[in-house]
Amino acid sequence: MTGSVGILSFGAYIPYNRLDRSEIAEVMGSGGGRGQRSIASYDEDTTTMGTEAARIAWRDVPDIPLDSLWFSTAWPAYMEKTNAAAIHAALRLPSEVVAADFGGAARSGIAALDAALRAGTTSNTMVAVSDIRVGLPTGKDESEGGDGAAAMVVGASSEAAPVVAECLAIASATEEFTDRWRGSAEVAAKQWEERFAESMYLPLADRVWKQALEQASLAEEDIDVAIVTGTHSRSVRQVSSRLKVRHIADSLASSVGNTGTAHFMVLLAQQLELAAPGQTIAVVSLIDGVDALIFKTTPALASHACSRPIASQIQAGSLLRYGKYLQWRELLEVQPPNRLEPSRPSASAAARNIDWKFGFVGSKGRPSQTIHLPPARVSISEQDPPDAMELVAMADVLATVVTYTVDRLVYSVSPPVVFAIVDFEGGGRLPVELTDVAPQDVEVGMKVEMTFRRLFTADGIHNYFWKARPARS
């Protein structure tokens, strides 16, 4: 594939919590390993992480028209219901923008990007990918997996939004064989004997890699960096050793782990953050077949300022105890909260307040410019007549903690809960729950930013809303 179709913007999201792999063996007597892996918080799922990644990618191109939003994960928060719709609402996209899930299989992530690139001459698509990787205690998936998300806006280059990485080639091959599988009611995946899958992956990889190079009119030695990833680690190592490229990308194995469906895009976003214009980047993904993409970065990459670089997110992480991780993943049953569980959220009430609940939109009085959270029809300022309000987006506005309390009695999956009163820059005050912070680290005057989270789940319905976290980046 040649032309001006490619990546317009990109971003990745790495959860704040980390698990030190050595603690697994200390507790269980086996398993674990070296380094750390990323852990999605108890109030995060693949939808909230996909939303965070999409917010990062969307900040650089908020004005370009989107035709579609595609979301992919192998660990969906909902079956039947479209998970992409929540991301669509959080980004406040027009209803004409189609939101759809590419879900259920780890390969669906790169398949979604492949499809978006092929359609890029006529449409702009946001592709968000996310995954939570769960393995049984002491197992390989537990230690080698990781949680994370990434998002990319794909389309044709324009003056308003030039591509930062042009797509030069797309190649793929599919073969039916049993490598990894997980039943719909199972927590952890199973894997067939590794040598069998290796015998299937390697010939496919050779063929697809050759096809991609021919499409791009490049020799192997012309590739500046190759990203080789997949859920079959033995084949990934073999293919990496066989490629005669200038550099093999860091897999983030020691700091994040393998994020499954999202991993190819997390690594691609990382390389785009590090790359200079004019470099060639190849992606080879080995999941139920082989997919290969080749990109060339453009001069527009030099002016692309990622608001949350992956390196800074990794550096800002904090260790989580292994027991708490097991509790969050419901692999260890603990004493439940003493308070009654909340009732399921009202679908009709949520539908009436979509801008507030999902988009975190307040209202501003005219002419006083007083901001109201949640939005109101009648201003607290006497200067404003009734219904003299305009909507104001607050999701990206920083706030300051004015006061806070630590509540050890309220219902929570992971007590205690820290509630704070925060004042937003430019106006607006709100009581809000804090997340990604220990109670002893909260201070009056600390800066916080808003993040899309899951408050609780009742009767299978996820109650999504916004919390505040320390503005570490």
N, C-alpha and C positions, 0 to 999 in steps of 0.2 A: 504494500500500500504506500503510495506517495501522495504528496499534496500537503495542504495546510491544515489537516485535521489532526488534533492531538489533545493534550492536556492544557486546559486554560487556567486551572488553579488546583491546589492540593492541600491536604492537611491530614494529620494523624493524631489520635488520642491514645495516650498510655495512662491507665488508671494510677492513682496516687499510691496505692498499697503494693507492697512487695513481700514475697515469702522467701526467706533464706533457705535454700534447699538443704543445707546441712542440718537444719532443725528437724527435718522429716526423720532422718536416721536416729537423731537423739531421742525422739519420742517413740518411734516405732521399732527401732532396732535394725532397720534396713531401708533401702530406697534412698531418695534424695540425690545429692551430688553437690557440685560446686556452683557458686553464683546465686542469682536470684531470679524469680519469675514475677511477672506482674499479676495482680489480683484485683478483679472488679469488686467494688465495695458491695455490702449487703443491700444498698439502695440503688445499685446499678444493674442493668441488664444489657443485652445486645442493642436494644432500641435506644436507650439513653446514651450509650457509648457511641453509637452511630450518629446520634444527634450532635454530640460534642464534636466529633470529627467533621461533620457537615458544616457546623458553625464556623470552624476554623477555615475550611476550604472556601466558604461562601463570603468571608469578610473581604477578600481581594476582588471579587467580581459580583457585588450585590446588585448591579444594575443591568446585567445581561439577562435577556429573557430565557427562562428555562422551559423546555418542552416536557421533560420527564424527570422523575426522581425514582431511582431504582435502589432497593436495599437488599443486601444479601447477607445471610448468616446460616450456619449449621445448627444454631442454638436459639431458635426464635422464642421471643417472649409469649407470643400467641400462635396457636394454630387456628386455621379458619380466618381469623381477623387479619387484615393487612397491617403489618407492623410499620411499613413505610408511611402510613397515614399520620402517625404521631410525629415523625420527623418532618413531614410536610407541614403540619400545623405549627411545630416549634419554629420553623424557618419562616412562617407566615407567607407561604407561597400561594399564588392565585389558585382557585379551584380548577382552572383549566389545565394546570400542570398535573400530568398523570403520575400517580404514586403507585408503585407495584413492588412486590417482593420477588426476589430471585432466591429462593431459600431451600433449606433441607439438606443440601450437600455441600461439602467443603469446596468443591470445584465451582460452585455457583458464583463465587466472588469474581474470579478472573473471567468467567463466562459473561457476567454482566458488563465488565469493562470492555471485553471483546465486542459485544453487541453494540455498546454505546459508540465505540470507535468506528465500527462499520456504518453506523447511522449518522456519524458526525458531520457529513456534508450537508445534511438537511435539518439537523436538530441539535440542540444543546441539552445534555443530560448530566444530572448529578448522580454519581454512583457512590453509594456509601456501603461499606463492608464492615462487619463486626463479628466478634466471636468470643465466647467464654469456653475455655478448654478445661474439662473436668476429667480426672482420672481417679481410679480407686487408690486408696492410701498405699504407699510404697511402690506404686506402678510407674511405668515409664511416662505415661501421659501426664500424671500428676507433676512430676519433676520437670519434664521438658516442655510442657505446655505453657501458655501465657494468655492473658486476656488483653484485648485491645481493639482498635477500630481505625479506619482511614476513610477518606472521601476524596473524590476528584470530580471536577467539572470538566466535561469533555465536549468538544465541538469544533467548529471551523474557526480559523483565525480571522480576526477583524481588527480595525483600528482601536475600537473601544476595549477589546479583550483579545490580545494576541496570544497565540499558543506559546507556552513556555517549554513544551517538549512535543515535537512533531512525531507522529507515528509513521515509521518507515516500513514496518512489516507486522503481519499477524499470521501465525501458523498454528495449527492444532491437529491432534489425532486422538481419536477415541477408541478404546478397546474394552470390551466387557470382560472383567475378571474380578475376583474377590480379593481385595487388599484389606480395607478397613470397613467396619459396619457397626451400626448401633441401632437397636430397636427403638421404636417410638416411646416406650415406657422405661427405657434403660438410661442410666446416668453416664456410664462410661462406655467407650467404644472397645471393640475387640479387633484383633489383627491376625491375619493369616501368617504362616511361616514366611519370614522376610526374604529368603532366597528366591521363593517363587515370584513374588512381586517384582523383585529386582530383575529377574529374567524377562519380565514383561516391560518394565519401564525403560530399560537402557536402549533397546532397539528403537522404541518409539521416540525417545529423546534425540537419538542420533538423526533420525529422519526429519523430525520437526525442526531441529536446530539448523539443518542444512537448508530446508525450505525457507526458513526465516531469513537466513543470510542471502539466499538467492533473490528473494523479494526485495531486500534492502540494497542489493548490489554491493555487498560488503564482504570482506574476508574476515575470518575469525580474529585475526590480529588487529583489525580496525575497531573492535569493540573495547571501549575504555573500561567499562565495568559490567559484570554480569551478576544478576541476582538469581540464585538457584534456590528454590524452595519447594516445599511439599510436606505431606504428612507421613511419607515413608523415608525416614532419616537415612537409612542405608543407601538408597538410590540417590538421594540428594548429594551425599558425600561422593559417590562414584561419578555422577555427572559433573559435579564441580571440579573434580580432579582431571577430567578428560577435556574440559574446555581450554582452548589455547587463546584466552583473552588476556588483556593487560592486568585485570584485577578482578577478584571475586569479592562481592560485597559482604560486609559483616552481617551475619544472620541475627544479631542481637540475642543469641542463645544465652549468654551469661548474664544479661541484664533484664530481658523481657520474656524470653521464651518464644515458642512457636505459637502464633496466634491463629493458626488454622486458616479459616476462610479469609481472614483479613491480612494474612502475613505477607503475601506478595505485594500488596499495596502499601502496607506499613514500610516495608523495605524500599519500595520504589519512592515513596515520599521522602524517606531518609536520604536516599541518593540524590534526589532533586534538591534537597536542602544543601547538600554538600557540593553539587556539581557546578561547573562553570559553563557558560554558553559554548556550543559547538561540540559537546561531548556526546558519545553514543552510549546508551544504557540498554542492556538487554535483560529481559525477564524470562526465566524458564520455570514453569510450575508443573510439578509432577503430582497430580491428584486424579485418579480414575482416567488416566490418559496423560497427554502432555500438551501444554500450551506455551507458546513463545511469542513475545512482543519485543520489538526493537524501537527505541525512541532516540531522537537527536534533539538535544537542548538548543534553544534559540536565544538570541540577544535579550528577549523579553524576560528571561529567567533572572537576569542581573537586577531587575527592578522589582522582582517578586519578593516581598517581605513576609515570611511566614510569621503569624502572630504568636504561635506556640511551637517552637522547634522541638523535635523529638528529643534531642540531647538534653534540653533544659527540663523536659518533663521527666526523663529518667533520673536526672540529678536531683529533682525535687521530691522523689519518692520516699516513703517511710516504711519501715519493717512492720509486718503484721505477725502475731504469734500463730503458730501452726494450729493450735486448738481453735482459735477464733476463725481461721480459714475453714476448718472442717465444719464448724457450726454454720457459717455463712452458706456453704454449699450443701447443707443438710445431709452431710455424711456422718455427723455426730449429733445425736439428739440430746438436748440440754433442757433444763427446767424452763418452761415457757414463762413469759411475763405474767405477773399476777393480775394485771388489769385486763378487762374484757377486750377481745379483739375488735377492731373497728368494723362497722357495717360497710357493705360494698358501696362504692361511690355511685352517685346517680348519673345515669347516662344522659337524661334530659338536662340536668343542671350543667353538666360538662359541655353539652352542645350549645347551651345559651352563653357560655363564657369561654369560648375557644381562644379568643385573642388573649385573655388574661391567663387562663390555665395553661395553655401550651406555648403561646407567644410571649408571655410576660409583658403585656402592653398595658400601660396606665393611661390616665387622661390628664390633660393640662387645661386649666381654665383660661378663658380669654375675657379681659385683657391681663389678668393678674399674673399669668404664667405659673400658677400654683399647680404642682403635680400631685395627683391622687393615686394611691396604691391601696387597694385595688381601684380600678377606674370607677368614677362616680358621675352621675348626671348633674348633681347640684354641688357647686364648689363651696369649700369652707371659707373662701374669700368673698366679702361683701361686694367686691368690685365686679364679680362675674354674675351675669344673669343666669337663670336656670337653662340647662342644656347648651350652654356656651362652652363646649368642651371640644378638644381635638385629641386624637389618639397619639400616644408617645411611646416608642419602643424603649424598653428599659433593660433588656437582657444583657446588653454589652456595656452597661454603665457601672462603674465602680461605686462601692459604698463603704461606709465607715461604721464600725461597731460602736454604738453609743452606750449600751449596757447589755448584760446577758445573764442567764441563769442556767444552772445545770439541773435537769429534772431526772431524778432516778425512779420516779413512780409512773410516769406516763408510759403507755404501750409503745414498745419498740422491739424490733427483732434483735437489735444490738444496743442495749442501753449502756450508759445513760445518754439522754438527748440534751444537746446544747441549743437553747433558744436565745436569739439575740434581737435587739432593736437596732436596725441599721438605717443610716441616713445616706441617701444617694447623692452623688455629685450633681449639682444643678437643681436639687430639690427632690422631695419624696422621702417618706419614712415608712418602714415596714417591719413588723415582727416576722422573723424567718428562722427556720432551723439551719444550723451549721452542719457541715459535713467535711470529711477528709481532714479532721483536726482533732487532737486529743483535748479533753476539757481543760487540762492544766496549761495548755498552750494558747488558750483564748485570752485576748487582752482588749480592754477598752481602747479604742483608737486604731485597731488593726484594720487594714484594708481588705475587703472581700469582693469577690466577683460571683455572679450568678451561674448556676449550673443546673442542667435539666436532670432530674432524678425521679425515682419511684418512691413515693411516700409509704405505701403499703400495698398489699394485695389481699383482696377479700372476695370470696366466691369466684375466684379465677380472674377477677377484673383488676388490672394494675392501675393504681391511682397515681398518675404522673403529675408532677408540678416542679417548681423550682426551689432549690436550696441555695445557700451561700457557702462558699469555701474561701480560705485565705488566698489572696491574689499573689501567689508565689512567683509567677512569671511576669 
